[in-house]
Amino acid sequence: MRKLLEFHRSPNAVKVRVALNYKDLDYVTEEMMAADRRPMIEAAGWPLIPILLDGDVVMRDSTAILHYLEANYRDRPSLTPRSRDDIRTAETLVANLGPEILRIQWSLQPEIEKAGEERDHERIAATRQDLVATLARLDARLSCEEWLVGGSMSMYDVLLACNLLPTRPPARFVEQSPIWQFFDAYVRLGDERPHVAAWVDRVAAYDAQTLH
């Protein structure tokens, strides 16, 4: 049985669960503890999640795991775009937007760590507007298509949409975590970028742990 070592609220773990579920591959999860990373190091020589144990194979890093699943389970539903042009287009979208999205989100980390009354609400609002502006072209693209390329969900949808999960915080995560409560209060997207919001929800729907 495949085993996924994870922090279940991590967007990177969500990426792998979405892919496993989409491909209808059986697996179990094991929750790791941030304070004790020895199991991760013992499993993969690596102190970060997600880590997939698949028989004798050990894979680390969410992107690498998705590529592994695509290369080794080709008899299952595919997350690989059908054409070279679609692959290049999707890779360009992820390469251009992914780092910018993460930069904006990480810039909020100091505010997340503060008590509510100590937070700089002007800074939070400005950062959110920066994110909304960054997503303008993606929203326009998704106004015409449900997925980034090719008319069906690909691994590139999974990689990029899950990075945007803080903009559509799953209710279960919000109930469990002050960090996700912050995202729900200050980062959640709606009418400003409705097509992005709907797309993130479509991807997340493949993971039962993130259902709204």
N, C-alpha and C positions, 0 to 999 in steps of 0.2 A: 504494500500500500504506500502510495506517495505521501510524504509528510512535508508540510509547509511550516517552517519556523517563522514566526511573525509577531508584530505588534498589530492587533487586528484593526485598529483605527488608522494605521499608517496608509496614506495613499499608495505607497509603493507595494504594500501587501495587497491592497485592493486590486491593483493591476494584475497581480498573479492570480488571485481568486477569480477575477472576471475571465481571464484567459482559460483557466482550468474548467470553469463552469461552461463557458462557450463551447469548448471542445469536448464537453461531457466526459471529463477524466476524473475518476474517483481520487479523493485525497482526504487526509485529516490535517488539522491544524494544531500547532502547539504554541501557546502564548509564551513569549520570552519576557524577561524582566530587564528593564534598562539598567538596573543597579547590579545585575550579574550577567555579564556577556560571555561568560565561559562556555556555555553550551554552543553559542554561535561560533566561537573561536575553535572549539573542539570539532565542530561539524564541518567548518569550511575555511578555517584559518582567517576569519573575517568577523569583525565585531558588529556588523550591521545586518539588518533584515531587509528584504526577505531572503530566506535560504530554502531551496527546494531539494529534498532528498527523494530520489527516484531510483529505487534499487541500489545499484552500486554507483550511480551518478549523483554528484553533489553540484548544484548550481547556485551561484550567488549573484545578486544584482537583478533588479526587476526586468530591465531591458534584455539582459543576457538570458534570463529565464524564458521570456516570451519567444526569443529567437530559438532557444533550445526546443521548446514545445512545438514550434512551427516546423523545425527541421526533422523532428523525430516522431511526430504524430500526424503525418500527412494524410492518413486515412480518416482523420476527424475534421470537423468543420474548420475551414481555413481562416486565419486572420492575416494572411499575406495578400496585398493587392495583386490583381491579376496581370498587370502590365508593368514593364520597366518604367514607363513614364509616370504611372501612378505612384510607384514606389519612390521615385525621385521627388515628385511633387510633395508627397506626404513627409518624406524625410526632411525636406526643406522647411515645411511648415513647423515641424517639431523642433528642428534645429534653431529656427529663428524665434519662435514664440516660447519654447520651453524655458530657456535660461532667463528670459525677461519676466515671465510669470513667477518663477521661483525667486528671482531677485526682489520683486515687489513684495511677495509674501514674506520672505525672510526679513525684510525691512520692518515688518510689524512685530517681530519677535520681542523687542524691548518693551513694547506696549502690552503684549500678552502677559508678560511676567509681572507687570505692575498691578497693584490693587486698583479696583475700579475708579475710585475717586482720584487716583494719582495719574490716570492715563491722559495723554495729550490727544484730546478728541479732534482738534484741528488737524494734527498730523495724521491721525487715523483716517479722517475723511479725505484728506488730500491723497493719501496712498490709495485709498479705494478708487478715487476718481482716476488716478494714474492707471490702475488696473482696468477700469471700464474703458478708458481710451485705448489702451493696448489691445483690447479685444474687439475693437471696432471692425477691422477687416475680417477677422474670423467669423464674427456674427453675420457680416454680409455674405460671406461664402456659405455659411450654414443656412441662410435664408432660402437658398435654392436647392440644397441637398441635405439629406439627413446625416450623411457621413462625410469625412474629409475627402475621400476619393472612391471611385469605383462603385458606388451605389450600395455598399454593404460595410459593416463594421470591420475595421482592420486593427492590427496591433498599434497603429499610429493613433487611431482614435482612443484606444485604451491608454496609451502612454500620456497623451496630452490631456485628455478629459479628466483622468484621475489626478493629475497635477492641479486641476481646477476644482477638485472636490471641496475645498474650503469655501468656494463660492456657492455651493449647494449642499450645505451641511446635512448629512443624514440625521433624521430625528433620533435614531438610536445612539449615534455618536454624541449628539448634543446632550442627551440624558446622562451620558456616562462621563463626560469630560469637560472641565472648565475651558480648555483650549478650544474645543469645538463650540462651546457656548459663546466664546468670543467671536469666532467666525460667524456664527448665526446672527449675533447682534450687530456686527460691524462690516462683514465682508459679503454676505449673501447677495447674489445677483437675482434680479427679476426682470422687470420691464425694460431696464436700460439695455440689456443684451439678452433678449428673450430666446433667440435661437441657440446661443451658447448654453444658456441655462437648460433648455430642453435636451440638448445634445449630451451634456454631462449626465443628466438624469437617465437618458437612454443607455449610456454605457454602464452607469452604476446599477441599473436594473438587473444586470447579469450577476450581481453579488447580493445574496440574501441579507448579508450583514449590513448593507448600506441602504436598504429600501426605506423610502421616506414614509 
